[in-house]
């Protein structure tokens, strides 16, 4: 497990970078001709989406 603390600016930049990479992956998936390559790109996109979901989820302080 990894914990990463970011400022609001850093968090915004990270989210933007992840979203840009997701867009890039989706374009690559659309262009991919080889099944294995397309499958690997889809897997990477799925993992990236899960990371984005967690980064964008509201943080609840533990009291």
Secondary structure as the mmCIF struct_conf table of DSSP 4:
data_model
#
loop_
_struct_conf.conf_type_id
_struct_conf.id
_struct_conf.beg_label_comp_id
_struct_conf.beg_label_asym_id
_struct_conf.beg_label_seq_id
_struct_conf.end_label_comp_id
_struct_conf.end_label_asym_id
_struct_conf.end_label_seq_id
HELX_RH_AL_P HELX_RH_AL_P1 UNK A 8 UNK A 31
BEND BEND1 UNK A 34 UNK A 34
HELX_RH_AL_P HELX_RH_AL_P2 UNK A 35 UNK A 56
BEND BEND2 UNK A 57 UNK A 57
HELX_LH_PP_P HELX_LH_PP_P1 UNK A 58 UNK A 59
#
